[in-house]
Amino acid sequence: MTLQQPEPTQARRTTRDRNADLAERFGTPLYVYDLDRVAAARRALFDALPEEFDLFYALKANPHPDVARALREGPGRACRAEISSTGELRAALTAGYRADECLYTGPGKTAAELHEAIGLGVRMFSVESAGDLRHIGAAATAHDTVARCLLRVNSPSASATTGARMTGTPSQFGIDAETLPELMPELSSVPGTRLVGAHFFPLSNASDEAALTAEFEHTLALAAELRDTVGLPLEFLDIGGGFSVPYGVPGERAVYDKLRTSLEAALDLHLPEWRAGSPRLACESGRYLVGDSGQLLCGVVNTKVSRGRTFVILDGGINVFGGMSGLGRLLPVSVELDGGTADERGSLVGPLCTPGDLLGREIPLPSLAEGDLVTVPNAGAYGPSASLLSFLGRPSPREVALRDDEVVSVSRLEHGRVMESDTE
Ligand SMILES: *Cc1c(COP(=O)(O)O)cnc(C)c1O
C-alpha cells in the first residue's frame, strides 16, 4: 500500500472545503480550534526549554475547556494553569487541572475571590504588592492553611528591546526590585503566607529569540542577586514568557532553536544547583500555546462602495475578534482570504454601529461578494473572551473544537443581563 502525500495546494483546498462545511453546519462567525495543533505547540514549547522546567498555561489567552485540556492531557509533559480570577479557576478545573496545579496571579485579587480560590484548593499565588500579600494571608488564615507565595518582581531595568514591556517602569504589576531590601522583613512575616520564590513576567510576544534569551538571562542574574543580597527565597522561580505567535495575521509560531542551550548555560552560571531542583523552574505562556490552533470564519454580509472606497461588511467584528485590534492597541489584522487573488483594496469591517469596528483598513482583498467566507488566521488566542462580546448585543460566536479533523465539541460563551432584586 502506498500513502499519497497530498499536494500543498490540495491540502489548502481541503482546509477550505472543511471550513466551508463547518460554516454551513454551524453558521458564522465561527471559531475553529484544531486541538492537534494545540498539542503540537505544547510539544514545541516544552522542547524549547530545559527538561526541568514546568510550563504554566495562562488561561487568559483562551479558556475554552477543550483547548485548555489539550495542554494538560495526552502524551508528553502536562502544563499547569495560570489563572487570574475565579472564573478562570473554574475554567481550569473544568478542563481537568487540579487546584493545586494552579498559580493565581493578578494585582487586584479581592477577599471574596481569595476565599473562593483557597476554599477550592489553590495554594500558590503570585504576589503583586504588600497589600496583596496581606489579603492572601488573611484568606489563607481563615481557611486554616498557609499559601505558598511567589513575589512578582518588577525589575529595575530592562534588557530586551522587543515585545510589550511589562516591567522596568512604574507598574501595577510586581514589587519594585529596589524596594525589596526595605520590604523583605515585612513580606517575610505575613501570617498565613510562606514566601517560596519569585515570579517575573517582563515581556510578551517577543519573536526575536536573542531578545527573549537576553531577558531570561537578565532575570536569572537578578533573581540570584536578590537571593544573595536581600534573602529573596528561591525554592520556586517562574521566569515568565514572551513566546511569540502572529495574532490575526498569516505566519508561523516563532522557533526558539537555541533557547534551551542558552538557558542551561545561564542557569549553570547563576543558579548552579538548578539541575538538582533548587530552584524548581517554570515558564509561562498563553498565546504561543494556542494562537495558531484557531481560525475565525466570518461571512460577508454586504459590500458597498462609499466615495470610491470599498467596504466589505462581515458578520463578526470587534465583538468577536476585538480584544486588541478594535481598541487600537494592535494594527488591524490582515486576513487570509478564501478564494481568488488579492488584487483589489478595501476595508474589512464588522457589523457594529461604531467606526471602531474595523478589522483591516484599505487592505488587499480579492473580489468579495455577499455570502463569501473570510478566514482570520492565527485567531486561537485572545478571541471571544478578549472581545467586546456584549457590545451591541449580538450573539457570541460559536466555537468548534476539532481533533483529527472531527468535531469534538460545539459551544458558545453565554452573556446577557441577569436581573437581581434588591428588596431592602
Ligand atoms: C497575559 C499573561 C501571560 C500570557 O501572555 P502571552 O503573551 O499570551 O504568552 C503570562 N503571564 C502573565 C503574568 C500574564 O499576565
Ligand as a Chemical Component Dictionary entry (heavy atoms), coordinates in Angstrom:
data_LIG
# 
_chem_comp.id                   LIG 
_chem_comp.type                 NON-POLYMER 
_chem_comp.pdbx_formal_charge   0 
_chem_comp.three_letter_code    LIG 
# 
loop_
_chem_comp_atom.comp_id 
_chem_comp_atom.atom_id 
_chem_comp_atom.alt_atom_id 
_chem_comp_atom.type_symbol 
_chem_comp_atom.charge 
_chem_comp_atom.model_Cartn_x 
_chem_comp_atom.model_Cartn_y 
_chem_comp_atom.model_Cartn_z 
_chem_comp_atom.pdbx_ordinal 
LIG C1 C1 C 0 -1.011 37.629 29.983 1  
LIG C2 C2 C 0 -0.009 36.923 30.774 2  
LIG C3 C3 C 0 0.616  35.781 30.257 3  
LIG C4 C4 C 0 0.359  35.285 28.867 4  
LIG O1 O1 O 0 0.906  36.161 27.921 5  
LIG P1 P1 P 0 1.131  35.671 26.410 6  
LIG O2 O2 O 0 1.724  36.845 25.747 7  
LIG O3 O3 O 0 -0.213 35.328 25.880 8  
LIG O4 O4 O 0 2.030  34.478 26.465 9  
LIG C5 C5 C 0 1.517  35.115 31.054 10 
LIG N1 N1 N 0 1.794  35.550 32.296 11 
LIG C6 C6 C 0 1.229  36.651 32.836 12 
LIG C7 C7 C 0 1.599  37.064 34.211 13 
LIG C8 C8 C 0 0.312  37.367 32.100 14 
LIG O5 O5 O 0 -0.257 38.464 32.620 15 
# 
loop_
_chem_comp_bond.comp_id 
_chem_comp_bond.atom_id_1 
_chem_comp_bond.atom_id_2 
_chem_comp_bond.value_order 
_chem_comp_bond.pdbx_ordinal 
LIG C1 C2 SING 1  
LIG C2 C3 SING 2  
LIG C2 C8 DOUB 3  
LIG C3 C4 SING 4  
LIG C3 C5 DOUB 5  
LIG C4 O1 SING 6  
LIG O1 P1 SING 7  
LIG P1 O2 DOUB 8  
LIG P1 O3 SING 9  
LIG P1 O4 SING 10 
LIG C5 N1 SING 11 
LIG N1 C6 DOUB 12 
LIG C6 C7 SING 13 
LIG C6 C8 SING 14 
LIG C8 O5 SING 15 
# 
